[in-house]
């Protein structure tokens, strides 16, 4: 039996990063369902009937989409952490997903960098996120892009029969 092919840095692609539109709803909902995993999800797996991806709480304006060869390869959600004026200078990443067929090709990194650029354009000087403690690949990606651990909520979630830490990460956005 042959070894699975591991993408090399030369397999990296330059995805088209663009704002989401309402027309992306079905594709993004399917991607979110297909990428669900206890490695990163704190909610149960979605069951039919499926809810739309966009709703009043999460409109398309908060989503950036990555396309590779005309297909949606991933998305990232970027929003304000609250409705308070006192932290309007901060943006929060709340969701990053990459399709299995495009993993290991630089799509997540491209989305993360685009979100940071978008946050700067919105006037943000900080960006934060939360990641599950056992999600080593995501934590490594964030650390490689300058995010540091700013706090840990030990055993915050009970997932797949285990207590899992909630790791708070953030970084300053230089102009």
N, C-alpha and C positions, 0 to 999 in steps of 0.2 A: 504494500500500500504506500502510495507516495505521500510525502509531507505536504501539509496545506501551504499554499503560496502566501508568503508574507510580503506585503507591499514594501518596496524600497523607497528611499527619498525621491528617486527618479520617477516614481509612479505618482508623485504629487501633481495635482491639477490646479488650475486657476479657475475656481468656480465663479460664476456670475452671482454676485450678491445684490439682492434687490429687496425693496419693501414688499411685504405680502399684500395681496389683494383679496377681496371676497371670493374671487374665482378660484383661489387656492384652497378653499375650505376643505373640500373632500380629500384632496391629495395630502394636506397637512394632517387631517384627522386620521387618515390611513397610516401615514408615517408615524404618528404618535402611538397608534395601536401596535404597529409592527416593531417599534423599538422599545416597547414597554419591557422593563426588567426590574427585579427587586434590587439590582445594583444601584439604581438611581431613583426609582419611583417610591413614593410614600403612600400612594393611593392604590387601591386594588385595580387589577386589570379591568379595562372597560368590557362590558358585555352588551350585546344588542338589547334594545335598540340603541344605536350609538348617538351620542349628542354631537352637535356641530362643533367644529374646532373653535370658531369664533363665537363670542357672545358679548353681552354688555360689559362684562368684567375684563375680557381679553379681546379687544378689537384688532383688526389687521394692522393698524398703525403701530403696534408694539412689537411686531414680528419682522425679522429679516429672514429672507429665504436664500438658500444656496441652490443654484442650478448647475448641473453638469450634463452636457450633451442634451439640453432641453428638458431634462428630468429634474424634479425636486430631489435634491440630495440631502437637505437638512434645513433646520431652522433654529433661530435663537430668539428668545423673548426678552425684551429690554423695556423696563418700566421704572417709574418713580417708586421709591420704597414706601411712600405714604403720601397723603394729601397735605402734609404740613409744609408750610413755607420754610421752616427752619432747616429742612433737609432736602430742599429742592435742588441743591447742588450735587446730589448723589443719584446714581442710576443703579438699578438692581437687575441682574441677569436672573431670570426665573424660567429656566427651561432651555436646554440645548439638546438637540437630537440630530443624529446623522444616520442615514439609511445604511443598512448592512453592506450593500454593494459598493458604497463609496467610502467606507471606513479605511483609515490608514493612508489616505490620499491628500490630507491637508485640509479637508472641508471644515472640520470643527475649528481648527486654528484660524482659518479664513473668516468664519462666522464670528469668532471671538474678537478678532482684530477689527472687523467691520462694526461690531457692537461698540467697541471702545471708541472708534472714530465717530460713530453716530452719537454716542454719549457726549463727546467733546463738542460736537456741533450743537447739541442741545444745551450747552453751557455747563455741563457737569465737570466737577473736578475730582470726583471719586466714583468708583464703581465697586459693587459688592456682589456676592453670591453666596449661596448655601450649597454644600455638597455633602453627600453621605460619607461617613468616615471610611467605609469599606470600598469606596469607588476610587481605587488607586489610579486607574488610567485618567480619569477626569481631574483628580487632584494634581497629577503630574503635569497635565496640559496647563492647568491654571497657574501652577508654580512657574512653569517655563515662560509664561507670559507676564510674570511680575506680580502675581497675586500671592499674598502672604496669609497665613492663618492668623485670624484676629480674635478667634474664640472657638471654643468647643463646648457643645451641650452634650455631655456624656449620656449615652443610653436614651437619647431623646425619642427614638422610634423603636418599635418592636416590629421587625420585618422578617418574614420567612423563618420564624422561630428563634430569632436572636435580637438582642438589644443592639442598636446601631447609633453611633454618635452623629450629631449634626455639626458639621464643620463650617464655620463662618470665615469667608475669605474676602479680601478686598485689596485694592491698590489705588494709588493716586494716579490721576490722568494728567500728565504733563501736556501743556498746549502744543 
